[in-house]
């Protein structure tokens, strides 16, 4: 459903019901990607026990922000999956 159709439906539901009824809620859910903040990335890297999470979070953010949060020709759908493809040094590993 495009944005204009969705807005029109929301307006109609509000006029008729005052608020969107529970059974109509699935119509208005969007699974759009929202870029994470550097802080969210940092927290995830801490969870994953990555060395220098703050610096690596900034690198990841800058890289994909510069690319418009695209992976190849496709829009990113899940940043956590994308970050798992990066080879960050982990705490406790001897190289």
LUMROTOR-953087 format. One record per residue: residue number from 1; residue in three letters; chain; y, z, x of N, C-alpha, C in turn. Coordinates in Angstrom, 2 decimals, decimal comma. Layout:
// LUMROTOR-953087
<rec><balo>NUM</balo><rovex>ALA</rovex><filum>A</filum><n_north>Y</n_north><n_up>Z</n_up><n_east>X</n_east><ca_north>Y</ca_north><ca_up>Z</ca_up><ca_east>X</ca_east><c_north>Y</c_north><c_up>Z</c_up><c_east>X</c_east></rec>
...
***
This chain:
// LUMROTOR-953087
<rec><balo>1</balo><rovex>UNK</rovex><filum>A</filum><n_north>-1,16</n_north><n_up>0,00</n_up><n_east>0,85</n_east><ca_north>0,00</ca_north><ca_up>0,00</ca_up><ca_east>0,00</ca_east><c_north>1,23</c_north><c_up>0,00</c_up><c_east>0,90</c_east></rec>
<rec><balo>2</balo><rovex>UNK</rovex><filum>A</filum><n_north>2,17</n_north><n_up>-0,90</n_up><n_east>0,62</n_east><ca_north>3,36</ca_north><ca_up>-0,95</ca_up><ca_east>1,46</ca_east><c_north>4,33</c_north><c_up>0,17</c_up><c_east>1,09</c_east></rec>
<rec><balo>3</balo><rovex>UNK</rovex><filum>A</filum><n_north>5,33</n_north><n_up>0,38</n_up><n_east>1,95</n_east><ca_north>6,27</ca_north><ca_up>1,50</ca_up><ca_east>1,79</ca_east><c_north>7,05</c_north><c_up>1,41</c_up><c_east>0,48</c_east></rec>
<rec><balo>4</balo><rovex>UNK</rovex><filum>A</filum><n_north>7,51</n_north><n_up>0,21</n_up><n_east>0,12</n_east><ca_north>8,31</ca_north><ca_up>0,06</ca_up><ca_east>-1,10</ca_east><c_north>7,50</c_north><c_up>0,39</c_up><c_east>-2,35</c_east></rec>
<rec><balo>5</balo><rovex>UNK</rovex><filum>A</filum><n_north>6,26</n_north><n_up>-0,06</n_up><n_east>-2,38</n_east><ca_north>5,38</ca_north><ca_up>0,24</ca_up><ca_east>-3,52</ca_east><c_north>5,14</c_north><c_up>1,74</c_up><c_east>-3,61</c_east></rec>
<rec><balo>6</balo><rovex>UNK</rovex><filum>A</filum><n_north>4,91</n_north><n_up>2,35</n_up><n_east>-2,46</n_east><ca_north>4,66</ca_north><ca_up>3,79</ca_up><ca_east>-2,44</ca_east><c_north>5,88</c_north><c_up>4,56</c_up><c_east>-2,94</c_east></rec>
<rec><balo>7</balo><rovex>UNK</rovex><filum>A</filum><n_north>7,07</n_north><n_up>4,18</n_up><n_east>-2,50</n_east><ca_north>8,29</ca_north><ca_up>4,86</ca_up><ca_east>-2,94</ca_east><c_north>8,49</c_north><c_up>4,69</c_up><c_east>-4,45</c_east></rec>
<rec><balo>8</balo><rovex>UNK</rovex><filum>A</filum><n_north>8,23</n_north><n_up>3,49</n_up><n_east>-4,95</n_east><ca_north>8,37</ca_north><ca_up>3,24</ca_up><ca_east>-6,39</ca_east><c_north>7,41</c_north><c_up>4,11</c_up><c_east>-7,18</c_east></rec>
<rec><balo>9</balo><rovex>UNK</rovex><filum>A</filum><n_north>6,16</n_north><n_up>4,18</n_up><n_east>-6,75</n_east><ca_north>5,18</ca_north><ca_up>5,03</ca_up><ca_east>-7,43</ca_east><c_north>5,59</c_north><c_up>6,50</c_up><c_east>-7,40</c_east></rec>
<rec><balo>10</balo><rovex>UNK</rovex><filum>A</filum><n_north>6,07</n_north><n_up>6,96</n_up><n_east>-6,25</n_east><ca_north>6,52</ca_north><ca_up>8,35</ca_up><ca_east>-6,15</ca_east><c_north>7,65</c_north><c_up>8,63</c_up><c_east>-7,12</c_east></rec>
<rec><balo>11</balo><rovex>UNK</rovex><filum>A</filum><n_north>8,60</n_north><n_up>7,71</n_up><n_east>-7,23</n_east><ca_north>9,73</ca_north><ca_up>7,89</ca_up><ca_east>-8,15</ca_east><c_north>9,23</c_north><c_up>7,94</c_up><c_east>-9,59</c_east></rec>
<rec><balo>12</balo><rovex>UNK</rovex><filum>A</filum><n_north>8,31</n_north><n_up>7,05</n_up><n_east>-9,94</n_east><ca_north>7,77</ca_north><ca_up>7,02</ca_up><ca_east>-11,30</ca_east><c_north>7,03</c_north><c_up>8,32</c_up><c_east>-11,63</c_east></rec>
<rec><balo>13</balo><rovex>UNK</rovex><filum>A</filum><n_north>6,20</n_north><n_up>8,79</n_up><n_east>-10,69</n_east><ca_north>5,48</ca_north><ca_up>10,04</ca_up><ca_east>-10,91</ca_east><c_north>6,44</c_north><c_up>11,20</c_up><c_east>-11,09</c_east></rec>
<rec><balo>14</balo><rovex>UNK</rovex><filum>A</filum><n_north>7,50</n_north><n_up>11,24</n_up><n_east>-10,28</n_east><ca_north>8,48</ca_north><ca_up>12,31</ca_up><ca_east>-10,40</ca_east><c_north>9,19</c_north><c_up>12,27</c_up><c_east>-11,75</c_east></rec>
<rec><balo>15</balo><rovex>UNK</rovex><filum>A</filum><n_north>9,52</n_north><n_up>11,08</n_up><n_east>-12,22</n_east><ca_north>10,20</ca_north><ca_up>10,97</ca_up><ca_east>-13,52</ca_east><c_north>9,29</c_north><c_up>11,38</c_up><c_east>-14,67</c_east></rec>
<rec><balo>16</balo><rovex>UNK</rovex><filum>A</filum><n_north>8,03</n_north><n_up>10,99</n_up><n_east>-14,61</n_east><ca_north>7,10</ca_north><ca_up>11,28</ca_up><ca_east>-15,70</ca_east><c_north>6,60</c_north><c_up>12,71</c_up><c_east>-15,64</c_east></rec>
<rec><balo>17</balo><rovex>UNK</rovex><filum>A</filum><n_north>6,16</n_north><n_up>13,17</n_up><n_east>-14,46</n_east><ca_north>5,51</ca_north><ca_up>14,46</ca_up><ca_east>-14,34</ca_east><c_north>6,39</c_north><c_up>15,56</c_up><c_east>-13,76</c_east></rec>
<rec><balo>18</balo><rovex>UNK</rovex><filum>A</filum><n_north>7,48</n_north><n_up>15,20</n_up><n_east>-13,14</n_east><ca_north>8,30</ca_north><ca_up>16,20</ca_up><ca_east>-12,48</ca_east><c_north>7,85</c_north><c_up>16,42</c_up><c_east>-11,04</c_east></rec>
<rec><balo>19</balo><rovex>UNK</rovex><filum>A</filum><n_north>6,56</n_north><n_up>16,34</n_up><n_east>-10,83</n_east><ca_north>6,00</ca_north><ca_up>16,39</ca_up><ca_east>-9,48</ca_east><c_north>4,72</c_north><c_up>15,58</c_up><c_east>-9,50</c_east></rec>
<rec><balo>20</balo><rovex>UNK</rovex><filum>A</filum><n_north>4,23</n_north><n_up>15,26</n_up><n_east>-8,33</n_east><ca_north>3,03</ca_north><ca_up>14,43</ca_up><ca_east>-8,25</ca_east><c_north>1,81</c_north><c_up>15,28</c_up><c_east>-8,59</c_east></rec>
<rec><balo>21</balo><rovex>UNK</rovex><filum>A</filum><n_north>1,05</n_north><n_up>14,87</n_up><n_east>-9,63</n_east><ca_north>-0,13</ca_north><ca_up>15,65</ca_up><ca_east>-10,01</ca_east><c_north>-1,18</c_north><c_up>15,67</c_up><c_east>-8,89</c_east></rec>
<rec><balo>22</balo><rovex>UNK</rovex><filum>A</filum><n_north>-1,98</n_north><n_up>16,71</n_up><n_east>-8,89</n_east><ca_north>-3,00</ca_north><ca_up>16,90</ca_up><ca_east>-7,85</ca_east><c_north>-3,93</c_north><c_up>15,69</c_up><c_east>-7,73</c_east></rec>
<rec><balo>23</balo><rovex>UNK</rovex><filum>A</filum><n_north>-4,34</n_north><n_up>15,13</n_up><n_east>-8,86</n_east><ca_north>-5,28</ca_north><ca_up>14,00</ca_up><ca_east>-8,82</ca_east><c_north>-4,66</c_north><c_up>12,72</c_up><c_east>-8,27</c_east></rec>
<rec><balo>24</balo><rovex>UNK</rovex><filum>A</filum><n_north>-3,33</n_north><n_up>12,65</n_up><n_east>-8,23</n_east><ca_north>-2,65</ca_north><ca_up>11,47</ca_up><ca_east>-7,69</ca_east><c_north>-2,27</c_north><c_up>11,63</c_up><c_east>-6,22</c_east></rec>
<rec><balo>25</balo><rovex>UNK</rovex><filum>A</filum><n_north>-2,44</n_north><n_up>12,82</n_up><n_east>-5,66</n_east><ca_north>-2,06</ca_north><ca_up>13,07</ca_up><ca_east>-4,27</ca_east><c_north>-2,68</c_north><c_up>12,09</c_up><c_east>-3,27</c_east></rec>
<rec><balo>26</balo><rovex>UNK</rovex><filum>A</filum><n_north>-3,97</n_north><n_up>11,73</n_up><n_east>-3,42</n_east><ca_north>-4,55</ca_north><ca_up>10,80</ca_up><ca_east>-2,44</ca_east><c_north>-3,82</c_north><c_up>9,46</c_up><c_east>-2,34</c_east></rec>
<rec><balo>27</balo><rovex>UNK</rovex><filum>A</filum><n_north>-3,14</n_north><n_up>9,05</n_up><n_east>-3,40</n_east><ca_north>-2,39</ca_north><ca_up>7,79</ca_up><ca_east>-3,37</ca_east><c_north>-1,25</c_north><c_up>7,84</c_up><c_east>-2,36</c_east></rec>
<rec><balo>28</balo><rovex>UNK</rovex><filum>A</filum><n_north>-0,71</n_north><n_up>9,01</n_up><n_east>-2,11</n_east><ca_north>0,49</ca_north><ca_up>9,14</ca_up><ca_east>-1,31</ca_east><c_north>0,22</c_north><c_up>9,65</c_up><c_east>0,11</c_east></rec>
<rec><balo>29</balo><rovex>UNK</rovex><filum>A</filum><n_north>-1,03</n_north><n_up>9,89</n_up><n_east>0,43</n_east><ca_north>-1,33</ca_north><ca_up>10,32</ca_up><ca_east>1,80</ca_east><c_north>-1,29</c_north><c_up>9,11</c_up><c_east>2,71</c_east></rec>
<rec><balo>30</balo><rovex>UNK</rovex><filum>A</filum><n_north>-0,69</n_north><n_up>9,30</n_up><n_east>3,85</n_east><ca_north>-0,66</ca_north><ca_up>8,23</ca_up><ca_east>4,84</ca_east><c_north>-1,32</c_north><c_up>8,72</c_up><c_east>6,11</c_east></rec>
<rec><balo>31</balo><rovex>UNK</rovex><filum>A</filum><n_north>-2,06</n_north><n_up>7,84</n_up><n_east>6,72</n_east><ca_north>-2,71</ca_north><ca_up>8,17</ca_up><ca_east>7,98</ca_east><c_north>-1,96</c_north><c_up>7,52</c_up><c_east>9,12</c_east></rec>
<rec><balo>32</balo><rovex>UNK</rovex><filum>A</filum><n_north>-0,66</n_north><n_up>7,59</n_up><n_east>9,06</n_east><ca_north>0,15</ca_north><ca_up>6,98</ca_up><ca_east>10,09</ca_east><c_north>0,16</c_north><c_up>7,84</c_up><c_east>11,34</c_east></rec>
<rec><balo>33</balo><rovex>UNK</rovex><filum>A</filum><n_north>0,18</n_north><n_up>7,15</n_up><n_east>12,46</n_east><ca_north>0,22</ca_north><ca_up>7,84</ca_up><ca_east>13,73</ca_east><c_north>1,61</c_north><c_up>8,40</c_up><c_east>13,98</c_east></rec>
<rec><balo>34</balo><rovex>UNK</rovex><filum>A</filum><n_north>1,66</n_north><n_up>9,64</n_up><n_east>14,40</n_east><ca_north>2,90</ca_north><ca_up>10,28</ca_up><ca_east>14,79</ca_east><c_north>2,77</c_north><c_up>10,65</c_up><c_east>16,26</c_east></rec>
<rec><balo>35</balo><rovex>UNK</rovex><filum>A</filum><n_north>3,65</n_north><n_up>10,12</n_up><n_east>17,11</n_east><ca_north>3,54</ca_north><ca_up>10,46</ca_up><ca_east>18,53</ca_east><c_north>3,65</c_north><c_up>11,97</c_up><c_east>18,75</c_east></rec>
<rec><balo>36</balo><rovex>UNK</rovex><filum>A</filum><n_north>2,84</n_north><n_up>12,49</n_up><n_east>19,66</n_east><ca_north>2,89</ca_north><ca_up>13,92</ca_up><ca_east>19,94</ca_east><c_north>4,11</c_north><c_up>14,26</c_up><c_east>20,79</c_east></rec>
<rec><balo>37</balo><rovex>UNK</rovex><filum>A</filum><n_north>4,47</n_north><n_up>15,51</n_up><n_east>20,79</n_east><ca_north>5,53</ca_north><ca_up>15,97</ca_up><ca_east>21,69</ca_east><c_north>4,89</c_north><c_up>16,24</c_up><c_east>23,05</c_east></rec>
<rec><balo>38</balo><rovex>UNK</rovex><filum>A</filum><n_north>5,71</n_north><n_up>16,33</n_up><n_east>24,07</n_east><ca_north>5,21</ca_north><ca_up>16,65</ca_up><ca_east>25,41</ca_east><c_north>4,52</c_north><c_up>18,02</c_up><c_east>25,36</c_east></rec>
<rec><balo>39</balo><rovex>UNK</rovex><filum>A</filum><n_north>5,07</n_north><n_up>18,95</n_up><n_east>24,59</n_east><ca_north>4,50</ca_north><ca_up>20,29</ca_up><ca_east>24,46</ca_east><c_north>3,09</c_north><c_up>20,24</c_up><c_east>23,86</c_east></rec>
<rec><balo>40</balo><rovex>UNK</rovex><filum>A</filum><n_north>2,90</n_north><n_up>19,41</n_up><n_east>22,83</n_east><ca_north>1,57</ca_north><ca_up>19,28</ca_up><ca_east>22,22</ca_east><c_north>0,56</c_north><c_up>18,72</c_up><c_east>23,23</c_east></rec>
<rec><balo>41</balo><rovex>UNK</rovex><filum>A</filum><n_north>1,00</n_north><n_up>17,74</n_up><n_east>23,99</n_east><ca_north>0,13</ca_north><ca_up>17,14</ca_up><ca_east>25,01</ca_east><c_north>-0,22</c_north><c_up>18,19</c_up><c_east>26,07</c_east></rec>
<rec><balo>42</balo><rovex>UNK</rovex><filum>A</filum><n_north>0,81</n_north><n_up>18,93</n_up><n_east>26,49</n_east><ca_north>0,60</ca_north><ca_up>19,98</ca_up><ca_east>27,49</ca_east><c_north>-0,41</c_north><c_up>21,02</c_up><c_east>27,00</c_east></rec>
<rec><balo>43</balo><rovex>UNK</rovex><filum>A</filum><n_north>-0,28</n_north><n_up>21,45</n_up><n_east>25,76</n_east><ca_north>-1,21</ca_north><ca_up>22,44</ca_up><ca_east>25,19</ca_east><c_north>-2,63</c_north><c_up>21,90</c_up><c_east>25,17</c_east></rec>
<rec><balo>44</balo><rovex>UNK</rovex><filum>A</filum><n_north>-2,78</n_north><n_up>20,62</n_up><n_east>24,84</n_east><ca_north>-4,11</ca_north><ca_up>20,01</ca_up><ca_east>24,81</ca_east><c_north>-4,69</c_north><c_up>19,93</c_up><c_east>26,23</c_east></rec>
<rec><balo>45</balo><rovex>UNK</rovex><filum>A</filum><n_north>-3,85</n_north><n_up>19,60</n_up><n_east>27,21</n_east><ca_north>-4,32</ca_north><ca_up>19,54</ca_up><ca_east>28,60</ca_east><c_north>-4,71</c_north><c_up>20,92</c_up><c_east>29,12</c_east></rec>
<rec><balo>46</balo><rovex>UNK</rovex><filum>A</filum><n_north>-4,00</n_north><n_up>21,95</n_up><n_east>28,69</n_east><ca_north>-4,36</ca_north><ca_up>23,33</ca_up><ca_east>29,06</ca_east><c_north>-5,73</c_north><c_up>23,66</c_up><c_east>28,49</c_east></rec>
<rec><balo>47</balo><rovex>UNK</rovex><filum>A</filum><n_north>-5,95</n_north><n_up>23,27</n_up><n_east>27,23</n_east><ca_north>-7,24</ca_north><ca_up>23,46</ca_up><ca_east>26,57</ca_east><c_north>-8,37</c_north><c_up>22,78</c_up><c_east>27,35</c_east></rec>
<rec><balo>48</balo><rovex>UNK</rovex><filum>A</filum><n_north>-8,07</n_north><n_up>21,60</n_up><n_east>27,89</n_east><ca_north>-9,05</ca_north><ca_up>20,81</ca_up><ca_east>28,64</ca_east><c_north>-9,16</c_north><c_up>21,24</c_up><c_east>30,10</c_east></rec>
<rec><balo>49</balo><rovex>UNK</rovex><filum>A</filum><n_north>-8,40</n_north><n_up>22,28</n_up><n_east>30,49</n_east><ca_north>-8,41</ca_north><ca_up>22,83</ca_up><ca_east>31,85</ca_east><c_north>-8,03</c_north><c_up>21,80</c_up><c_east>32,91</c_east></rec>
<rec><balo>50</balo><rovex>UNK</rovex><filum>A</filum><n_north>-6,97</n_north><n_up>21,05</n_up><n_east>32,61</n_east><ca_north>-6,45</ca_north><ca_up>20,05</ca_up><ca_east>33,55</ca_east><c_north>-5,46</c_north><c_up>20,72</c_up><c_east>34,49</c_east></rec>
<rec><balo>51</balo><rovex>UNK</rovex><filum>A</filum><n_north>-5,50</n_north><n_up>20,35</n_up><n_east>35,77</n_east><ca_north>-4,53</ca_north><ca_up>20,84</ca_up><ca_east>36,74</ca_east><c_north>-3,15</c_north><c_up>20,26</c_up><c_east>36,43</c_east></rec>
<rec><balo>52</balo><rovex>UNK</rovex><filum>A</filum><n_north>-2,12</n_north><n_up>21,02</n_up><n_east>36,67</n_east><ca_north>-0,72</ca_north><ca_up>20,61</ca_up><ca_east>36,44</ca_east><c_north>-0,51</c_north><c_up>20,00</c_up><c_east>35,05</c_east></rec>
<rec><balo>53</balo><rovex>UNK</rovex><filum>A</filum><n_north>-0,82</n_north><n_up>20,76</n_up><n_east>34,01</n_east><ca_north>-0,72</ca_north><ca_up>20,20</ca_up><ca_east>32,66</ca_east><c_north>0,68</c_north><c_up>19,73</c_up><c_east>32,27</c_east></rec>
<rec><balo>54</balo><rovex>UNK</rovex><filum>A</filum><n_north>1,69</n_north><n_up>20,44</n_up><n_east>32,75</n_east><ca_north>3,06</ca_north><ca_up>20,07</ca_up><ca_east>32,38</ca_east><c_north>3,43</c_north><c_up>18,70</c_up><c_east>32,94</c_east></rec>
<rec><balo>55</balo><rovex>UNK</rovex><filum>A</filum><n_north>3,14</n_north><n_up>18,48</n_up><n_east>34,21</n_east><ca_north>3,46</ca_north><ca_up>17,20</ca_up><ca_east>34,86</ca_east><c_north>2,62</c_north><c_up>16,06</c_up><c_east>34,28</c_east></rec>
<rec><balo>56</balo><rovex>UNK</rovex><filum>A</filum><n_north>1,33</n_north><n_up>16,33</n_up><n_east>34,07</n_east><ca_north>0,45</ca_north><ca_up>15,30</ca_up><ca_east>33,52</ca_east><c_north>0,79</c_north><c_up>14,97</c_up><c_east>32,08</c_east></rec>
<rec><balo>57</balo><rovex>UNK</rovex><filum>A</filum><n_north>1,22</n_north><n_up>15,96</n_up><n_east>31,32</n_east><ca_north>1,65</ca_north><ca_up>15,72</ca_up><ca_east>29,94</ca_east><c_north>2,86</c_north><c_up>14,80</c_up><c_east>29,93</c_east></rec>
<rec><balo>58</balo><rovex>UNK</rovex><filum>A</filum><n_north>3,80</n_north><n_up>15,04</n_up><n_east>30,83</n_east><ca_north>5,00</ca_north><ca_up>14,21</ca_up><ca_east>30,91</ca_east><c_north>4,64</c_north><c_up>12,78</c_up><c_east>31,32</c_east></rec>
<rec><balo>59</balo><rovex>UNK</rovex><filum>A</filum><n_north>3,70</n_north><n_up>12,62</n_up><n_east>32,25</n_east><ca_north>3,26</ca_north><ca_up>11,28</ca_up><ca_east>32,68</ca_east><c_north>2,64</c_north><c_up>10,51</c_up><c_east>31,52</c_east></rec>
<rec><balo>60</balo><rovex>UNK</rovex><filum>A</filum><n_north>1,74</n_north><n_up>11,19</n_up><n_east>30,79</n_east><ca_north>1,08</ca_north><ca_up>10,56</ca_up><ca_east>29,64</ca_east><c_north>2,10</c_north><c_up>10,15</c_up><c_east>28,59</c_east></rec>
<rec><balo>61</balo><rovex>UNK</rovex><filum>A</filum><n_north>3,00</n_north><n_up>11,07</n_up><n_east>28,27</n_east><ca_north>4,03</ca_north><ca_up>10,81</ca_up><ca_east>27,27</ca_east><c_north>4,91</c_north><c_up>9,63</c_up><c_east>27,69</c_east></rec>
<rec><balo>62</balo><rovex>UNK</rovex><filum>A</filum><n_north>5,40</n_north><n_up>9,65</n_up><n_east>28,93</n_east><ca_north>6,28</ca_north><ca_up>8,57</ca_up><ca_east>29,40</ca_east><c_north>5,57</c_north><c_up>7,22</c_up><c_east>29,39</c_east></rec>
<rec><balo>63</balo><rovex>UNK</rovex><filum>A</filum><n_north>4,31</n_north><n_up>7,22</n_up><n_east>29,80</n_east><ca_north>3,54</ca_north><ca_up>5,97</ca_up><ca_east>29,86</ca_east><c_north>3,45</c_north><c_up>5,33</c_up><c_east>28,48</c_east></rec>
<rec><balo>64</balo><rovex>UNK</rovex><filum>A</filum><n_north>3,01</n_north><n_up>6,10</n_up><n_east>27,48</n_east><ca_north>2,82</ca_north><ca_up>5,51</ca_up><ca_east>26,15</ca_east><c_north>4,13</c_north><c_up>5,36</c_up><c_east>25,38</c_east></rec>
<rec><balo>65</balo><rovex>UNK</rovex><filum>A</filum><n_north>5,10</n_north><n_up>6,19</n_up><n_east>25,66</n_east><ca_north>6,41</ca_north><ca_up>6,03</ca_up><ca_east>25,02</ca_east><c_north>7,04</c_north><c_up>4,71</c_up><c_east>25,45</c_east></rec>
<rec><balo>66</balo><rovex>UNK</rovex><filum>A</filum><n_north>6,90</n_north><n_up>4,38</n_up><n_east>26,73</n_east><ca_north>7,43</ca_north><ca_up>3,12</ca_up><ca_east>27,25</ca_east><c_north>6,72</c_north><c_up>1,92</c_up><c_east>26,64</c_east></rec>
<rec><balo>67</balo><rovex>UNK</rovex><filum>A</filum><n_north>5,46</n_north><n_up>2,10</n_up><n_east>26,26</n_east><ca_north>4,68</ca_north><ca_up>1,01</ca_up><ca_east>25,67</ca_east><c_north>4,75</c_north><c_up>0,99</c_up><c_east>24,14</c_east></rec>
<rec><balo>68</balo><rovex>UNK</rovex><filum>A</filum><n_north>5,58</n_north><n_up>1,86</n_up><n_east>23,56</n_east><ca_north>5,68</ca_north><ca_up>1,91</ca_up><ca_east>22,10</ca_east><c_north>4,45</c_north><c_up>2,48</c_up><c_east>21,44</c_east></rec>
<rec><balo>69</balo><rovex>UNK</rovex><filum>A</filum><n_north>3,73</n_north><n_up>3,35</n_up><n_east>22,16</n_east><ca_north>2,51</ca_north><ca_up>4,00</ca_up><ca_east>21,68</ca_east><c_north>1,49</c_north><c_up>2,95</c_up><c_east>21,25</c_east></rec>
<rec><balo>70</balo><rovex>UNK</rovex><filum>A</filum><n_north>1,37</n_north><n_up>1,92</n_up><n_east>22,10</n_east><ca_north>0,41</ca_north><ca_up>0,85</ca_up><ca_east>21,87</ca_east><c_north>-0,69</c_north><c_up>0,93</c_up><c_east>22,92</c_east></rec>
<rec><balo>71</balo><rovex>UNK</rovex><filum>A</filum><n_north>-1,90</n_north><n_up>0,54</n_up><n_east>22,52</n_east><ca_north>-3,02</ca_north><ca_up>0,38</ca_up><ca_east>23,45</ca_east><c_north>-3,40</c_north><c_up>-1,08</c_up><c_east>23,36</c_east></rec>
<rec><balo>72</balo><rovex>UNK</rovex><filum>A</filum><n_north>-3,02</n_north><n_up>-1,82</n_up><n_east>24,38</n_east><ca_north>-3,18</ca_north><ca_up>-3,27</ca_up><ca_east>24,33</ca_east><c_north>-2,26</c_north><c_up>-3,82</c_up><c_east>23,25</c_east></rec>
<rec><balo>73</balo><rovex>UNK</rovex><filum>A</filum><n_north>-2,85</n_north><n_up>-4,54</n_up><n_east>22,28</n_east><ca_north>-2,06</ca_north><ca_up>-5,10</ca_up><ca_east>21,19</ca_east><c_north>-2,14</c_north><c_up>-4,25</c_up><c_east>19,92</c_east></rec>
<rec><balo>74</balo><rovex>UNK</rovex><filum>A</filum><n_north>-2,80</n_north><n_up>-3,11</n_up><n_east>20,01</n_east><ca_north>-3,02</ca_north><ca_up>-2,25</ca_up><ca_east>18,84</ca_east><c_north>-2,20</c_north><c_up>-0,98</c_up><c_east>18,92</c_east></rec>
<rec><balo>75</balo><rovex>UNK</rovex><filum>A</filum><n_north>-1,73</n_north><n_up>-0,54</n_up><n_east>17,76</n_east><ca_north>-1,02</ca_north><ca_up>0,74</ca_up><ca_east>17,71</ca_east><c_north>-2,02</c_north><c_up>1,87</c_up><c_east>17,93</c_east></rec>
<rec><balo>76</balo><rovex>UNK</rovex><filum>A</filum><n_north>-1,58</n_north><n_up>2,88</n_up><n_east>18,66</n_east><ca_north>-2,43</ca_north><ca_up>4,03</ca_up><ca_east>18,91</ca_east><c_north>-2,72</c_north><c_up>4,74</c_up><c_east>17,59</c_east></rec>
<rec><balo>77</balo><rovex>UNK</rovex><filum>A</filum><n_north>-3,97</n_north><n_up>5,18</n_up><n_east>17,43</n_east><ca_north>-4,34</ca_north><ca_up>5,90</ca_up><ca_east>16,22</ca_east><c_north>-4,61</c_north><c_up>7,37</c_up><c_east>16,49</c_east></rec>
<rec><balo>78</balo><rovex>UNK</rovex><filum>A</filum><n_north>-5,06</n_north><n_up>7,68</n_up><n_east>17,72</n_east><ca_north>-5,41</ca_north><ca_up>9,06</ca_up><ca_east>18,03</ca_east><c_north>-5,07</c_north><c_up>9,34</c_up><c_east>19,50</c_east></rec>
<rec><balo>79</balo><rovex>UNK</rovex><filum>A</filum><n_north>-4,02</n_north><n_up>10,11</n_up><n_east>19,73</n_east><ca_north>-3,59</ca_north><ca_up>10,36</ca_up><ca_east>21,11</ca_east><c_north>-4,56</c_north><c_up>11,21</c_up><c_east>21,89</c_east></rec>
<rec><balo>80</balo><rovex>UNK</rovex><filum>A</filum><n_north>-5,30</n_north><n_up>12,09</n_up><n_east>21,21</n_east><ca_north>-6,26</ca_north><ca_up>12,94</ca_up><ca_east>21,91</ca_east><c_north>-7,42</c_north><c_up>12,10</c_up><c_east>22,46</c_east></rec>
<rec><balo>81</balo><rovex>UNK</rovex><filum>A</filum><n_north>-7,83</n_north><n_up>11,11</n_up><n_east>21,71</n_east><ca_north>-8,87</ca_north><ca_up>10,21</ca_up><ca_east>22,20</ca_east><c_north>-8,35</c_north><c_up>9,39</c_up><c_east>23,37</c_east></rec>
<rec><balo>82</balo><rovex>UNK</rovex><filum>A</filum><n_north>-7,10</n_north><n_up>8,97</n_up><n_east>23,28</n_east><ca_north>-6,50</ca_north><ca_up>8,19</ca_up><ca_east>24,36</ca_east><c_north>-6,38</c_north><c_up>9,03</c_up><c_east>25,63</c_east></rec>
<rec><balo>83</balo><rovex>UNK</rovex><filum>A</filum><n_north>-6,01</n_north><n_up>10,28</n_up><n_east>25,48</n_east><ca_north>-5,82</ca_north><ca_up>11,13</ca_up><ca_east>26,66</ca_east><c_north>-7,16</c_north><c_up>11,43</c_up><c_east>27,35</c_east></rec>
<rec><balo>84</balo><rovex>UNK</rovex><filum>A</filum><n_north>-8,24</n_north><n_up>11,42</n_up><n_east>26,57</n_east><ca_north>-9,57</ca_north><ca_up>11,67</ca_up><ca_east>27,15</ca_east><c_north>-10,04</c_north><c_up>10,53</c_up><c_east>28,04</c_east></rec>
<rec><balo>85</balo><rovex>UNK</rovex><filum>A</filum><n_north>-9,40</n_north><n_up>9,38</n_up><n_east>27,96</n_east><ca_north>-9,77</ca_north><ca_up>8,26</ca_up><ca_east>28,84</ca_east><c_north>-9,07</c_north><c_up>8,35</c_up><c_east>30,19</c_east></rec>
<rec><balo>86</balo><rovex>UNK</rovex><filum>A</filum><n_north>-8,08</n_north><n_up>9,22</n_up><n_east>30,30</n_east><ca_north>-7,36</ca_north><ca_up>9,40</ca_up><ca_east>31,57</ca_east><c_north>-8,19</c_north><c_up>10,31</c_up><c_east>32,47</c_east></rec>
<rec><balo>87</balo><rovex>UNK</rovex><filum>A</filum><n_north>-8,14</n_north><n_up>10,04</n_up><n_east>33,76</n_east><ca_north>-8,93</ca_north><ca_up>10,81</ca_up><ca_east>34,72</ca_east><c_north>-8,04</c_north><c_up>11,85</c_up><c_east>35,40</c_east></rec>
<rec><balo>88</balo><rovex>UNK</rovex><filum>A</filum><n_north>-7,79</n_north><n_up>12,96</n_up><n_east>34,70</n_east><ca_north>-6,99</ca_north><ca_up>14,04</ca_up><ca_east>35,24</ca_east><c_north>-7,86</c_north><c_up>14,96</c_up><c_east>36,08</c_east></rec>
<rec><balo>89</balo><rovex>UNK</rovex><filum>A</filum><n_north>-7,31</n_north><n_up>15,49</n_up><n_east>37,19</n_east><ca_north>-8,08</ca_north><ca_up>16,48</ca_up><ca_east>37,96</ca_east><c_north>-8,24</c_north><c_up>17,77</c_up><c_east>37,14</c_east></rec>
<rec><balo>90</balo><rovex>UNK</rovex><filum>A</filum><n_north>-9,45</n_north><n_up>18,31</n_up><n_east>37,15</n_east><ca_north>-9,73</ca_north><ca_up>19,53</ca_up><ca_east>36,38</ca_east><c_north>-9,77</c_north><c_up>20,75</c_up><c_east>37,27</c_east></rec>
<rec><balo>91</balo><rovex>UNK</rovex><filum>A</filum><n_north>-9,46</n_north><n_up>21,90</n_up><n_east>36,68</n_east><ca_north>-9,52</ca_north><ca_up>23,17</ca_up><ca_east>37,40</ca_east><c_north>-10,97</c_north><c_up>23,51</c_up><c_east>37,71</c_east></rec>
<rec><balo>92</balo><rovex>UNK</rovex><filum>A</filum><n_north>-11,18</n_north><n_up>24,04</n_up><n_east>38,90</n_east><ca_north>-12,51</ca_north><ca_up>24,51</ca_up><ca_east>39,27</ca_east><c_north>-13,42</c_north><c_up>23,44</c_up><c_east>39,85</c_east></rec>
<rec><balo>93</balo><rovex>UNK</rovex><filum>A</filum><n_north>-12,97</n_north><n_up>22,20</n_up><n_east>39,91</n_east><ca_north>-13,80</ca_north><ca_up>21,13</ca_up><ca_east>40,49</ca_east><c_north>-13,45</c_north><c_up>20,95</c_up><c_east>41,96</c_east></rec>
<rec><balo>94</balo><rovex>UNK</rovex><filum>A</filum><n_north>-14,46</n_north><n_up>20,86</n_up><n_east>42,78</n_east><ca_north>-14,25</ca_north><ca_up>20,63</ca_up><ca_east>44,20</ca_east><c_north>-14,54</c_north><c_up>19,16</c_up><c_east>44,47</c_east></rec>
<rec><balo>95</balo><rovex>UNK</rovex><filum>A</filum><n_north>-13,57</n_north><n_up>18,52</n_up><n_east>45,09</n_east><ca_north>-13,74</ca_north><ca_up>17,08</ca_up><ca_east>45,34</ca_east><c_north>-14,07</c_north><c_up>16,85</c_up><c_east>46,80</c_east></rec>
***
